[in-house]
Amino acid sequence: MIFRLARSVARCCPALLLVGLLAACGGGGGGGGGGSAPLAPSPEPPAPPPPAPAVPYTSQSTTLWHDASANVLWLLSPDDAALVKLDADSLEQRARFELSQPPIAMSAAAGSLVIALRNGVQRFVLAQEGLSPVIPIPCGDPHAIVTASTAATAWVSCIHDDLLVQVGLQSDADIRLLQAPKPAGLALVDKQLRVSHSPGGAVTTIDLETFAALPPWSETQPEPASAVAAQYRITTGERHSASQFSSIAADPATGQVAAAYQRVENRGDRSRAPAQGGYGSVFDGEPRIEPRLLASCGDRYARFDGGIRVFSGPVGLALADDLLWVVHQYTRNVAVLRCPTPAQSSRWPQDSASGQLELVAHFTVGAGARSIVLADDGRTAWVDNAFDYSVARLVLTEDMLSAGNAFAAPQLSRVRPTGELALSGAARAGRSLFFDATNTQLTPSGIVTCATCHPRGGADGLAWFLHTTEIPRKFRNTSPAWAARTAAAPFHWAGDFDDAAVLTRVTIRGLMEGDGLLVDHAAIAAYMNEVPAPAPVPVASWQNAAWQQGRDLFQQRCAACHAGSGFSDGARHKVVEDSQDPDGVMDLVDTPTLLAVRATAPYLHDGRADTLEAVLLEHNRGDTHGQVSDLDASGVAALVLYLRSL
């Protein structure tokens, strides 16, 4: 299926607005009486109050959910593939349920938790505390999941596969696919599905009726379909991009939606002097990487001046009572911002610069913070700290609300027990460093981490201009961290590093502005060596013949250079024409791994090719990058199908 934008898409469509419902009020009549003297007129009865606005159904993706009726927390634990039950007051673990695959995200509806796994979807029924069978989906490591109010249908964003997946959760699997560029965050408000795209910086509203009318994935190749009701795109300018635009939340009382992203200067100011520093520096008060919001209340809220407004890596959001809670994974903190919702909002989203939003409170949390859930009072929150296996409870008091700019620690934080963990101890330590902007020897200003360009250990989908006193001018496409495995050496597009620990040290000093002292570079290298690439994806039965053809073509025409289990010969080749960007010119390019190649677009060392088809057809003059000129369209499609399945 082809994801096509409707011609009626506007820069900001009214279909994106969630406006309160207004109801007319009726009035009462007066009365009279008899007798020798007239009675005073009876006062008119008061007009009945207008009915309360209908509360919209909302569903959003999370890794932590509060069951208010039982006062328990449910938590996903991907490192040991489990669903965990915790007491909401003591944070002690009550139960642990093993899963067949690492869980990624979940949503709650109709007494069920619906869990997105690495290659499937599974329902957990709360009353019986039992798991249904896994429904396989053609998606490797999805990003988010939302669920209909009846828990009969779920929607999954497959950021690595350029797919939105609709999953019927009844006994017979009902899978429908919609192609979409890098879908990330999801929020369902009534019957509108909001999708953020990262990179790209777009918010799309999907027509679910059109989506549901598509033919099942398992039966036949679907026809192209347009299911876009509206789209909004962030304006970033020539030098900047919207990166890690992957968190969307909806206020369950109003349906108001907010989203978060990182604004990054990836294309760079080419006239900037290298002495002004790399991406961890602040020049003239402006960082080159900054968290931003899409919300009715504005967009800017961080300030990298050493105060309490140092925030980086927004990954989780929650809204309630004109307050917006934002979880930051890199700076390990939570900002509570005042974000009033206009009664009749005429514009959402909004990305115009609005100065810093009012900061109500700032909480410190643990390593790998990723999701937040609020209690019904909107003043108590729980945060999932995934890397140190803890949960933190935050309490926003009336004193904090009245004073503003409050700085506080969690009311309670408790480490939970785990099963056997997927990563080694060294790799877990390296992961914490990889995502850490609080260590001043990594980055002194709290701006940038390794994960800024390598979210989830992958690639951000951007090409970056690099130029510091330690790094010569260059324009390079981001490679995934899983490409830095020991067996895949040498590293970088130029193949100029044989040791991932040395590569790490040079990156910290040259780009992140840290001195690298007392940093365990070997641990970061261990994490990159063990971080899993996105899981391979299955193909439908009607694709089997084409997939086999594609595999045969790959073995005949590509495997000489893309060799072995890592799909790389570790050598450098002249395979493409010189870059049109002077800073992107390279004579010889190291053979990149093809592991999860579908997740690493754009392609080639300068990011000139948006798709694998473009690599093979548009940037392969003279068949220097694999012989395809003699293939017809079906042959090229078969080869691409095989590559995308890796």
MARLORO-308280 format. One line per 8 residues: number of its first residue (from 0); their letters; for each residue z, x, y of C-alpha. Coordinates in nm, 2 decimals. Layout:
N
NUM) A) Z/X/Y | ...
END
This chain:
646
0) MIFRLARS) 0.00/0.00/0.00 | -0.08/0.12/0.35 | 0.18/0.08/0.62 | -0.02/-0.03/0.92 | 0.11/-0.11/1.27 | 0.04/-0.45/1.40 | -0.19/-0.46/1.70 | 0.07/-0.67/1.88
8) VARCCPAL) 0.33/-0.40/1.87 | 0.48/-0.34/2.21 | 0.69/-0.06/2.36 | 0.99/-0.29/2.33 | 0.94/-0.62/2.16 | 1.15/-0.93/2.21 | 1.17/-0.95/1.83 | 1.41/-0.66/1.85
16) LLVGLLAA) 1.66/-0.85/2.07 | 1.96/-1.03/1.93 | 2.06/-1.28/2.19 | 2.36/-1.51/2.18 | 2.28/-1.87/2.12 | 2.35/-2.12/2.40 | 2.45/-2.48/2.34 | 2.46/-2.77/2.58
24) CGGGGGGG) 2.79/-2.94/2.65 | 2.84/-3.32/2.69 | 3.07/-3.49/2.95 | 3.32/-3.78/2.92 | 3.34/-4.11/3.12 | 3.62/-4.26/3.33 | 3.83/-4.57/3.27 | 3.98/-4.87/3.47
32) GGGSAPLA) 4.26/-5.13/3.44 | 4.39/-5.47/3.57 | 4.70/-5.60/3.75 | 4.83/-5.67/4.10 | 4.76/-5.32/4.21 | 4.48/-5.09/4.12 | 4.56/-4.81/3.89 | 4.48/-4.45/3.97
40) PSPEPPAP) 4.16/-4.36/3.81 | 4.20/-4.19/3.48 | 4.10/-3.82/3.48 | 3.79/-3.74/3.29 | 3.86/-3.59/2.96 | 3.77/-3.22/2.95 | 3.43/-3.13/2.83 | 3.44/-3.00/2.47
48) PPPAPAVP) 3.40/-2.62/2.45 | 3.06/-2.50/2.35 | 3.02/-2.41/1.98 | 3.08/-2.05/1.90 | 2.76/-1.85/1.85 | 2.65/-1.83/1.49 | 2.77/-1.51/1.33 | 2.46/-1.33/1.19
56) YTSQSTTL) 2.46/-1.19/0.84 | 2.45/-0.81/0.86 | 2.41/-0.54/0.60 | 2.42/-0.17/0.65 | 2.42/0.14/0.43 | 2.74/0.34/0.37 | 2.92/0.56/0.13 | 3.26/0.40/0.20
64) WHDASANV) 3.35/0.03/0.20 | 3.67/-0.16/0.27 | 3.75/-0.47/0.06 | 3.98/-0.65/0.30 | 4.08/-0.92/0.04 | 4.22/-0.66/-0.20 | 4.30/-0.39/0.07 | 4.11/-0.12/-0.13
72) LWLLSPDD) 3.84/0.13/-0.04 | 3.54/0.19/-0.25 | 3.38/0.54/-0.22 | 3.07/0.71/-0.36 | 3.13/1.06/-0.50 | 2.79/1.23/-0.56 | 2.92/1.57/-0.66 | 3.07/1.43/-0.98
80) AALVKLDA) 2.86/1.11/-1.00 | 3.13/0.85/-0.97 | 3.24/0.53/-0.79 | 3.60/0.57/-0.68 | 3.86/0.30/-0.59 | 4.13/0.39/-0.34 | 4.44/0.22/-0.20 | 4.36/0.15/0.17
88) DSLEQRAR) 4.72/0.22/0.28 | 4.82/0.52/0.07 | 4.46/0.65/0.01 | 4.57/0.72/-0.35 | 4.30/0.69/-0.62 | 4.34/0.38/-0.83 | 4.03/0.40/-1.06 | 3.72/0.61/-1.11
96) FELSQPPI) 3.39/0.48/-1.26 | 3.14/0.73/-1.39 | 2.77/0.68/-1.30 | 2.47/0.80/-1.48 | 2.31/0.96/-1.17 | 2.46/1.09/-0.85 | 2.50/0.80/-0.60 | 2.35/0.83/-0.25
104) AMSAAAGS) 2.44/0.52/-0.06 | 2.56/0.16/-0.11 | 2.60/-0.18/0.05 | 2.82/-0.48/-0.02 | 2.73/-0.85/-0.06 | 2.84/-1.15/-0.26 | 3.12/-0.98/-0.45 | 2.90/-0.68/-0.55
112) LVIALRNG) 2.84/-0.33/-0.45 | 2.47/-0.23/-0.47 | 2.43/0.14/-0.52 | 2.13/0.36/-0.46 | 2.12/0.64/-0.71 | 1.89/0.95/-0.72 | 1.62/0.75/-0.91 | 1.74/0.39/-0.93
120) VQRFVLAQ) 1.96/0.10/-0.81 | 2.27/-0.03/-0.99 | 2.50/-0.32/-0.91 | 2.88/-0.31/-0.95 | 3.05/-0.65/-0.98 | 3.39/-0.63/-0.81 | 3.57/-0.91/-1.00 | 3.49/-0.76/-1.34
128) EGLSPVIP) 3.48/-0.40/-1.21 | 3.17/-0.36/-1.43 | 2.83/-0.19/-1.38 | 2.50/-0.36/-1.45 | 2.21/-0.16/-1.60 | 2.03/0.09/-1.38 | 1.70/-0.04/-1.23 | 1.46/0.26/-1.20
136) IPCGDPHA) 1.27/0.28/-0.88 | 0.98/0.52/-0.77 | 1.20/0.70/-0.53 | 1.37/1.04/-0.54 | 1.70/1.07/-0.36 | 1.68/0.76/-0.13 | 1.85/0.77/0.21 | 1.99/0.42/0.26
144) IVTASTAA) 2.02/0.07/0.11 | 2.09/-0.28/0.24 | 2.14/-0.60/0.05 | 2.07/-0.97/0.11 | 2.37/-1.20/0.15 | 2.32/-1.34/-0.21 | 2.30/-0.98/-0.35 | 1.98/-1.09/-0.53
152) TAWVSCIH) 1.76/-0.84/-0.34 | 1.81/-0.50/-0.20 | 1.59/-0.28/0.03 | 1.59/0.10/-0.01 | 1.45/0.37/0.23 | 1.29/0.66/0.05 | 1.27/0.92/0.32 | 1.11/1.18/0.09
160) DDLLVQVG) 0.85/0.94/-0.06 | 0.74/0.76/0.26 | 0.83/0.43/0.10 | 1.04/0.13/0.16 | 1.13/-0.03/-0.18 | 1.23/-0.39/-0.23 | 1.43/-0.44/-0.55 | 1.50/-0.77/-0.72
168) LQSDADIR) 1.85/-0.74/-0.88 | 1.81/-1.01/-1.14 | 1.77/-0.92/-1.51 | 1.40/-0.86/-1.48 | 1.33/-0.58/-1.24 | 1.11/-0.69/-0.95 | 0.99/-0.39/-0.75 | 0.77/-0.40/-0.44
176) LLQAPKPA) 0.66/-0.10/-0.23 | 0.56/-0.06/0.13 | 0.44/0.27/0.26 | 0.62/0.39/0.57 | 0.64/0.73/0.73 | 0.98/0.90/0.66 | 1.20/0.58/0.66 | 1.57/0.68/0.70
184) GLALVDKQ) 1.84/0.44/0.84 | 1.84/0.07/0.75 | 2.02/-0.23/0.90 | 1.96/-0.59/0.80 | 2.05/-0.85/1.06 | 1.98/-1.20/0.94 | 1.62/-1.18/0.81 | 1.52/-0.88/1.02
192) LRVSHSPG) 1.51/-0.54/0.86 | 1.54/-0.25/1.11 | 1.42/0.09/0.99 | 1.45/0.43/1.17 | 1.20/0.70/1.10 | 1.30/1.06/1.10 | 1.13/1.26/1.23 | 0.91/1.05/1.45
200) GAVTTIDL) 1.18/0.87/1.65 | 1.06/0.52/1.59 | 1.25/0.20/1.51 | 1.05/-0.06/1.31 | 1.13/-0.42/1.24 | 0.99/-0.54/0.91 | 0.87/-0.89/0.83 | 1.05/-0.95/0.50
208) ETFAALPP) 0.83/-1.25/0.41 | 0.52/-1.03/0.42 | 0.71/-0.76/0.22 | 0.81/-1.02/-0.05 | 0.46/-1.14/-0.09 | 0.33/-0.80/-0.20 | 0.23/-0.77/-0.57 | 0.49/-0.60/-0.80
216) WSETQPEP) 0.46/-0.23/-0.83 | 0.46/-0.23/-1.21 | 0.16/-0.46/-1.25 | -0.13/-0.34/-1.03 | -0.21/-0.12/-0.74 | -0.11/-0.32/-0.43 | -0.35/-0.40/-0.15 | -0.29/-0.26/0.20
224) ASAVAAQY) -0.05/-0.49/0.39 | 0.08/-0.50/0.74 | 0.45/-0.59/0.75 | 0.55/-0.45/1.09 | 0.68/-0.72/1.33 | 0.76/-0.47/1.61 | 0.81/-0.10/1.68 | 0.99/0.10/1.94
232) RITTGERH) 0.95/0.47/1.98 | 1.18/0.72/2.15 | 1.04/0.90/2.45 | 1.11/1.27/2.42 | 0.85/1.46/2.63 | 0.63/1.75/2.53 | 0.90/2.00/2.43 | 1.14/1.78/2.25
240) SASQFSSI) 1.15/1.57/1.93 | 1.39/1.31/1.78 | 1.54/1.47/1.47 | 1.78/1.33/1.21 | 1.73/0.98/1.34 | 1.89/0.84/1.03 | 2.20/0.63/1.13 | 2.18/0.26/1.22
248) AADPATGQ) 2.47/0.02/1.25 | 2.51/-0.35/1.33 | 2.81/-0.53/1.48 | 2.89/-0.80/1.23 | 3.02/-1.03/1.50 | 2.72/-1.02/1.73 | 2.43/-0.85/1.54 | 2.41/-0.59/1.82
256) VAAAYQRV) 2.24/-0.27/1.68 | 2.29/0.09/1.77 | 2.14/0.41/1.62 | 2.20/0.79/1.66 | 1.98/1.10/1.65 | 1.95/1.46/1.76 | 1.73/1.54/2.05 | 1.59/1.89/1.98
264) ENRGDRSR) 1.37/2.12/2.19 | 1.17/2.23/1.89 | 0.84/2.30/2.07 | 1.02/2.50/2.33 | 0.98/2.63/2.68 | 0.73/2.91/2.62 | 0.82/3.07/2.96 | 1.19/3.08/2.87
272) APAQGGYG) 1.32/3.44/2.88 | 1.44/3.55/2.53 | 1.76/3.67/2.70 | 1.85/3.31/2.77 | 1.94/3.28/2.40 | 1.86/3.08/2.09 | 1.94/2.72/2.00 | 2.31/2.77/2.00
280) SVFDGEPR) 2.32/2.85/2.37 | 2.37/2.63/2.68 | 2.16/2.73/2.98 | 2.22/2.57/3.32 | 2.45/2.32/3.16 | 2.18/2.19/2.92 | 2.18/2.25/2.54 | 1.85/2.27/2.36
288) IEPRLLAS) 2.00/2.04/2.08 | 2.20/1.73/2.18 | 2.31/1.41/2.00 | 2.18/1.09/2.16 | 2.22/0.72/2.10 | 1.99/0.41/2.10 | 2.22/0.14/2.23 | 2.23/-0.13/2.49
296) CGDRYARF) 2.50/0.08/2.67 | 2.30/0.40/2.71 | 2.23/0.72/2.53 | 2.41/1.04/2.65 | 2.77/1.10/2.55 | 2.82/1.47/2.45 | 2.89/1.77/2.68 | 2.90/2.13/2.55
304) DGGIRVFS) 3.15/2.27/2.80 | 3.44/2.35/2.58 | 3.61/2.02/2.63 | 3.66/1.73/2.39 | 3.30/1.60/2.42 | 3.16/1.86/2.19 | 2.97/1.65/1.93 | 2.69/1.75/1.69
312) GPVGLALA) 2.53/1.59/1.39 | 2.58/1.21/1.42 | 2.56/1.06/1.07 | 2.77/0.74/1.07 | 2.82/0.45/1.31 | 3.04/0.14/1.34 | 3.05/-0.12/1.61 | 3.32/-0.38/1.70
320) DDLLWVVH) 3.46/-0.53/2.02 | 3.24/-0.33/2.26 | 3.34/-0.01/2.10 | 3.10/0.23/1.92 | 3.25/0.47/1.66 | 3.03/0.78/1.59 | 3.09/1.02/1.30 | 2.97/1.38/1.36
328) QYTRNVAV) 2.92/1.58/1.04 | 2.87/1.92/1.21 | 3.16/1.91/1.46 | 3.38/1.72/1.21 | 3.50/1.46/1.46 | 3.46/1.10/1.55 | 3.39/0.97/1.91 | 3.50/0.62/2.01
336) LRCPTPAQ) 3.28/0.51/2.30 | 3.30/0.20/2.52 | 2.97/0.02/2.46 | 2.97/-0.32/2.62 | 2.71/-0.57/2.49 | 2.54/-0.77/2.77 | 2.56/-1.14/2.71 | 2.18/-1.17/2.75
344) SSRWPQDS) 2.05/-0.82/2.68 | 1.70/-0.78/2.81 | 1.64/-0.45/2.66 | 1.72/-0.30/2.32 | 1.69/-0.02/2.22 | 1.74/0.18/2.54 | 1.67/0.56/2.57 | 1.68/0.61/2.94
352) ASGQLELV) 1.93/0.88/3.05 | 2.24/0.71/3.16 | 2.50/0.98/3.21 | 2.78/1.02/2.97 | 2.92/0.70/2.81 | 3.29/0.64/2.86 | 3.49/0.83/2.59 | 3.79/0.62/2.47
360) AHFTVGAG) 3.91/0.85/2.19 | 3.82/1.16/1.99 | 3.95/1.21/1.64 | 3.92/1.53/1.42 | 3.82/1.47/1.06 | 3.73/1.68/0.76 | 3.43/1.87/0.62 | 3.12/1.68/0.54
368) ARSIVLAD) 3.22/1.36/0.72 | 2.94/1.11/0.67 | 3.04/0.74/0.67 | 3.29/0.52/0.86 | 3.42/0.17/0.79 | 3.63/-0.05/1.02 | 3.91/-0.29/0.93 | 3.88/-0.64/1.05
376) DGRTAWVD) 4.10/-0.56/1.35 | 3.84/-0.31/1.48 | 4.11/-0.06/1.55 | 4.16/0.10/1.21 | 3.89/0.31/1.05 | 3.84/0.52/0.74 | 3.61/0.82/0.72 | 3.46/0.97/0.41
384) NAFDYSVA) 3.49/1.35/0.42 | 3.25/1.43/0.14 | 3.28/1.81/0.12 | 3.65/1.84/0.09 | 3.68/1.52/-0.12 | 3.92/1.35/0.13 | 3.94/1.02/0.31 | 4.09/1.00/0.66
392) RLVLTEDM) 4.25/0.69/0.82 | 4.21/0.67/1.20 | 4.41/0.43/1.42 | 4.31/0.35/1.77 | 4.62/0.24/1.96 | 4.65/0.03/2.28 | 4.78/0.34/2.46 | 4.46/0.52/2.37
400) LSAGNAFA) 4.25/0.23/2.49 | 4.42/0.21/2.83 | 4.43/0.59/2.89 | 4.09/0.69/2.76 | 3.98/1.04/2.66 | 4.25/1.04/2.39 | 4.25/1.33/2.14 | 4.41/1.25/1.81
408) APQLSRVR) 4.43/1.36/1.45 | 4.40/1.10/1.16 | 4.70/0.89/1.09 | 4.67/0.99/0.72 | 4.43/1.21/0.52 | 4.44/1.26/0.15 | 4.24/1.47/-0.09 | 4.13/1.27/-0.40
416) PTGELALS) 4.09/1.41/-0.76 | 3.74/1.47/-0.89 | 3.56/1.51/-1.22 | 3.34/1.81/-1.31 | 3.15/1.91/-1.00 | 2.78/1.98/-0.98 | 2.80/2.29/-0.75 | 2.99/2.61/-0.81
424) GAARAGRS) 3.29/2.70/-0.60 | 3.08/2.96/-0.41 | 2.81/2.70/-0.34 | 3.06/2.44/-0.22 | 3.21/2.70/0.02 | 2.86/2.78/0.14 | 2.78/2.41/0.19 | 3.08/2.37/0.43
432) LFFDATNT) 2.95/2.67/0.63 | 2.59/2.55/0.62 | 2.70/2.22/0.80 | 2.97/2.37/1.02 | 2.95/2.38/1.40 | 3.32/2.43/1.45 | 3.32/2.80/1.34 | 3.26/3.00/1.66
440) QLTPSGIV) 3.13/3.30/1.46 | 2.85/3.07/1.34 | 2.78/2.91/1.67 | 3.01/2.95/1.97 | 2.93/2.63/2.16 | 2.94/2.38/1.87 | 2.57/2.29/1.90 | 2.38/2.40/1.60
448) TCATCHPR) 2.42/2.46/1.23 | 2.19/2.56/0.94 | 2.17/2.19/0.86 | 2.03/2.11/1.21 | 1.69/2.23/1.09 | 1.77/2.17/0.72 | 1.93/1.83/0.69 | 2.07/1.76/0.34
456) GGADGLAW) 1.96/2.11/0.25 | 1.59/2.01/0.30 | 1.36/2.04/0.59 | 1.36/1.85/0.92 | 0.98/1.79/0.93 | 0.94/1.98/1.25 | 0.77/2.31/1.37 | 0.98/2.53/1.60
464) FLHTTEIP) 0.90/2.78/1.87 | 1.13/3.08/1.82 | 1.19/3.36/2.07 | 1.51/3.55/2.13 | 1.61/3.92/2.19 | 1.63/3.95/1.81 | 1.34/3.74/1.70 | 0.98/3.79/1.81
472) RKFRNTSP) 0.77/3.50/1.94 | 0.66/3.27/1.66 | 0.58/2.90/1.59 | 0.68/2.81/1.24 | 0.72/2.49/1.03 | 1.06/2.44/0.87 | 1.09/2.53/0.51 | 1.35/2.35/0.29
480) AWAARTAA) 1.67/2.53/0.20 | 1.60/2.48/-0.17 | 1.30/2.71/-0.12 | 1.55/3.00/-0.07 | 1.64/3.01/-0.44 | 1.69/3.36/-0.58 | 1.39/3.32/-0.82 | 1.17/3.22/-0.53
488) APFHWAGD) 1.20/3.54/-0.33 | 1.07/3.66/-0.09 | 1.16/3.41/0.18 | 1.01/3.30/0.51 | 0.64/3.22/0.56 | 0.58/3.59/0.61 | 0.78/3.68/0.30 | 0.98/3.93/0.50
496) FDDAAVLT) 1.32/3.87/0.33 | 1.41/3.94/-0.03 | 1.78/3.86/0.01 | 1.89/3.51/0.12 | 2.23/3.64/0.25 | 2.04/3.88/0.48 | 1.82/3.59/0.59 | 2.13/3.39/0.67
504) RVTIRGLM) 2.29/3.67/0.88 | 1.97/3.72/1.08 | 1.94/3.35/1.15 | 2.30/3.31/1.26 | 2.27/3.61/1.50 | 1.92/3.54/1.62 | 1.91/3.16/1.66 | 2.26/3.02/1.64
512) EGDGLLVD) 2.42/3.26/1.88 | 2.70/3.35/1.64 | 2.81/3.70/1.57 | 2.82/3.64/1.20 | 3.14/3.84/1.16 | 3.38/3.72/0.88 | 3.11/3.47/0.77 | 3.06/3.46/0.40
520) HAAIAAYM) 2.68/3.49/0.40 | 2.67/3.52/0.02 | 2.83/3.18/-0.01 | 2.56/3.02/0.21 | 2.30/3.19/-0.01 | 2.48/3.05/-0.32 | 2.45/2.70/-0.17 | 2.08/2.74/-0.10
528) NEVPAPAP) 2.03/2.87/-0.45 | 2.20/2.56/-0.60 | 2.12/2.27/-0.37 | 1.90/2.03/-0.57 | 1.56/1.95/-0.45 | 1.48/1.57/-0.43 | 1.44/1.43/-0.78 | 1.09/1.39/-0.92
536) VPVASWQN) 0.96/1.03/-0.92 | 0.80/0.82/-1.19 | 0.46/0.68/-1.17 | 0.36/0.33/-1.26 | 0.17/0.26/-1.58 | -0.16/0.19/-1.39 | -0.12/0.54/-1.24 | -0.08/0.73/-1.57
544) AAWQQGRD) -0.45/0.82/-1.62 | -0.48/0.94/-1.26 | -0.16/1.15/-1.28 | -0.29/1.32/-1.60 | -0.62/1.40/-1.43 | -0.43/1.54/-1.13 | -0.21/1.76/-1.35 | -0.52/1.90/-1.53
552) LFQQRCAA) -0.69/1.97/-1.19 | -0.38/2.15/-1.07 | -0.36/2.37/-1.38 | -0.73/2.46/-1.34 | -0.74/2.51/-0.97 | -0.40/2.57/-0.82 | -0.16/2.71/-1.08 | -0.28/3.08/-1.04
560) CHAGSGFS) -0.09/3.10/-0.71 | 0.15/2.81/-0.74 | 0.28/2.95/-1.07 | 0.58/2.90/-1.30 | 0.87/2.66/-1.27 | 0.90/2.74/-0.90 | 0.53/2.68/-0.83 | 0.50/3.02/-0.65
568) DGARHKVV) 0.37/3.36/-0.74 | 0.58/3.53/-0.47 | 0.27/3.69/-0.31 | 0.10/3.66/0.03 | -0.25/3.53/0.07 | -0.51/3.46/0.34 | -0.58/3.10/0.27 | -0.63/2.91/0.60
576) EDSQDPDG) -0.80/2.97/0.93 | -0.60/3.12/1.22 | -0.37/2.88/1.39 | -0.49/2.72/1.72 | -0.14/2.81/1.86 | -0.13/3.18/1.96 | 0.23/3.19/1.84 | 0.13/3.05/1.51
584) VMDLVDTP) -0.12/3.31/1.41 | -0.04/3.48/1.07 | -0.27/3.70/0.87 | -0.11/3.66/0.53 | 0.12/3.37/0.42 | 0.37/3.38/0.14 | 0.30/3.12/-0.13 | 0.55/2.83/-0.07
592) TLLAVRAT) 0.72/2.65/-0.36 | 0.58/2.31/-0.44 | 0.91/2.17/-0.56 | 0.94/1.83/-0.40 | 0.65/1.91/-0.19 | 0.62/1.55/-0.08 | 0.95/1.59/0.11 | 0.83/1.89/0.32
600) APYLHDGR) 0.56/1.74/0.54 | 0.40/1.85/0.77 | 0.23/2.14/0.58 | 0.12/2.49/0.63 | 0.31/2.76/0.82 | 0.24/2.60/1.16 | 0.27/2.24/1.05 | -0.09/2.17/1.14
608) ADTLEAVL) -0.15/1.94/0.84 | 0.03/1.60/0.84 | -0.06/1.52/0.48 | -0.15/1.69/0.15 | -0.49/1.54/0.18 | -0.53/1.72/0.51 | -0.43/2.04/0.35 | -0.70/2.01/0.08
616) LEHNRGDT) -0.98/1.86/0.29 | -0.93/1.94/0.66 | -0.78/2.29/0.64 | -0.95/2.44/0.34 | -1.28/2.57/0.46 | -1.47/2.75/0.19 | -1.22/2.64/-0.07 | -1.00/2.93/0.01
624) HGQVSDLD) -0.69/2.71/-0.05 | -0.81/2.57/-0.38 | -1.15/2.45/-0.49 | -1.18/2.08/-0.40 | -1.52/2.05/-0.23 | -1.67/1.94/-0.56 | -1.42/1.66/-0.61 | -1.49/1.30/-0.52
632) ASGVAALV) -1.23/1.08/-0.35 | -1.07/0.97/-0.68 | -1.03/1.34/-0.79 | -0.85/1.44/-0.46 | -0.63/1.13/-0.49 | -0.54/1.22/-0.85 | -0.44/1.57/-0.75 | -0.23/1.45/-0.46
640) LYLRSL) -0.06/1.19/-0.69 | 0.04/1.47/-0.92 | 0.17/1.69/-0.64 | 0.37/1.41/-0.49 | 0.54/1.35/-0.83 | 0.68/1.70/-0.85
END
